[in-house]
């Protein structure tokens, strides 16, 4: 059984019976302050999840949906976000130092940390997703 605990209090926030989160749906869960350091969250649906101040240091988030997730203040340093969907996500004050964002998708609604410019996104190989009807 895999367990997600709050960093400061140790309280259990979520459990998955399979022992792995790979390919599961945690859509819309409130996991603020959780310690997911080094977790394998490959192909997990975290769309709309509250992940404020969560530790995802060195976590594997390949092809993970973080669409409209609240990641304000999250530690994503050295995380692998290859192919992740960050459309509409709030990354305000998040630590993206050393994160692999190759082919990660974002849109005009994605909020990045101050100083994380279009030049950074281009150099990291991120993809801007634009809808035809997007104004």
C-alpha positions as CSV (number, residue, x, y, z in Angstrom):
1,X,0.0,0.0,0.0
2,X,1.3,3.5,-1.0
3,X,0.6,6.3,1.4
4,X,0.8,10.1,1.1
5,X,1.5,12.0,4.3
6,X,1.6,15.6,5.3
7,X,5.1,16.9,5.6
8,X,4.7,18.8,8.8
9,X,2.1,16.7,10.7
10,X,2.6,13.2,9.4
11,X,-1.2,12.8,8.9
12,X,-2.2,10.4,6.1
13,X,-3.7,12.3,3.1
14,X,-4.2,9.4,0.7
15,X,-3.6,5.7,0.2
16,X,-3.5,3.5,-2.9
17,X,-3.9,-0.2,-2.3
18,X,-1.8,-1.2,-5.3
19,X,1.4,0.1,-3.7
20,X,2.0,2.4,-6.6
21,X,0.4,5.6,-7.9
22,X,1.4,4.9,-11.5
23,X,-1.6,5.4,-13.8
24,X,-4.1,6.2,-11.0
25,X,-6.4,9.1,-10.7
26,X,-5.9,11.6,-7.8
27,X,-7.9,14.2,-9.6
28,X,-9.1,17.1,-7.5
29,X,-7.6,15.8,-4.2
30,X,-6.3,18.3,-1.6
31,X,-2.7,17.2,-0.9
32,X,-1.4,20.5,0.4
33,X,1.9,20.1,2.2
34,X,2.3,16.4,1.2
35,X,5.7,14.8,1.0
36,X,6.0,13.1,-2.3
37,X,9.8,13.3,-2.6
38,X,11.0,10.8,-5.2
39,X,7.5,9.4,-5.8
40,X,6.7,7.8,-9.1
41,X,3.6,9.6,-10.4
42,X,4.0,8.6,-14.0
43,X,0.7,8.9,-16.0
44,X,-1.2,10.0,-12.9
45,X,-4.2,12.3,-13.2
46,X,-3.7,15.2,-10.8
47,X,-5.9,17.5,-12.7
48,X,-7.4,20.2,-10.5
49,X,-5.6,18.9,-7.4
50,X,-4.5,21.2,-4.6
51,X,-0.7,20.6,-4.2
52,X,0.3,23.8,-2.4
53,X,3.7,23.6,-0.7
54,X,4.0,19.9,-1.6
55,X,7.4,18.3,-1.9
56,X,7.9,16.7,-5.3
57,X,11.7,16.9,-5.2
58,X,13.1,14.3,-7.6
59,X,9.6,12.9,-8.3
60,X,8.8,11.3,-11.6
61,X,5.8,13.0,-13.2
62,X,6.2,11.7,-16.8
63,X,3.0,12.2,-18.9
64,X,1.2,13.3,-15.7
65,X,-1.9,15.6,-16.0
66,X,-1.4,18.6,-13.7
67,X,-4.1,20.5,-15.7
68,X,-5.5,23.3,-13.5
69,X,-3.6,22.0,-10.5
70,X,-2.6,24.4,-7.7
71,X,1.2,23.9,-7.2
72,X,1.8,27.3,-5.6
73,X,5.0,27.1,-3.5
74,X,5.6,23.4,-4.5
75,X,9.2,22.0,-4.5
76,X,9.6,20.6,-8.1
77,X,13.3,20.8,-8.0
78,X,15.0,18.0,-10.0
79,X,11.5,16.6,-10.8
80,X,11.0,14.8,-14.1
81,X,8.0,16.5,-15.8
82,X,8.7,15.2,-19.3
83,X,5.4,15.4,-21.3
84,X,3.4,16.6,-18.3
85,X,0.2,18.6,-19.0
86,X,0.6,21.9,-17.1
87,X,-2.2,23.8,-18.9
88,X,-3.9,26.1,-16.5
89,X,-1.7,25.1,-13.6
90,X,-0.6,27.6,-10.9
91,X,3.2,27.3,-10.4
92,X,3.5,30.6,-8.5
93,X,6.5,30.5,-6.2
94,X,7.2,26.9,-7.2
95,X,10.9,25.7,-7.2
96,X,11.6,24.4,-10.8
97,X,15.4,24.3,-10.3
98,X,16.8,21.4,-12.3
99,X,13.4,20.1,-13.4
100,X,13.1,18.3,-16.7
101,X,10.3,20.0,-18.5
102,X,11.0,18.6,-22.0
103,X,7.8,18.4,-24.0
104,X,5.7,19.6,-21.1
105,X,2.6,21.5,-22.3
106,X,1.4,24.8,-21.0
107,X,-1.1,27.4,-22.1
108,X,-1.9,31.1,-21.6
109,X,-3.6,30.2,-18.3
110,X,-0.5,28.5,-16.8
111,X,1.1,30.7,-14.1
112,X,4.8,30.4,-13.8
113,X,7.2,31.6,-11.0
114,X,8.4,35.2,-11.3
115,X,11.4,35.2,-13.7
116,X,10.5,32.0,-15.5
117,X,10.3,33.6,-18.9
118,X,9.3,32.4,-22.4
119,X,13.0,32.1,-23.1
120,X,13.4,29.6,-20.2
121,X,10.4,27.6,-21.5
122,X,11.8,27.5,-25.1
123,X,15.2,26.5,-23.9
124,X,13.7,23.7,-21.8
125,X,11.8,22.3,-24.8
126,X,8.3,23.1,-23.4
127,X,5.3,23.2,-25.8
128,X,2.8,25.9,-25.9
129,X,-0.7,24.5,-26.4
130,X,-3.0,26.8,-28.2
131,X,-6.7,26.1,-28.9
132,X,-8.2,27.2,-32.2
133,X,-10.9,29.1,-30.4
134,X,-8.6,30.5,-27.8
135,X,-8.8,34.3,-27.7
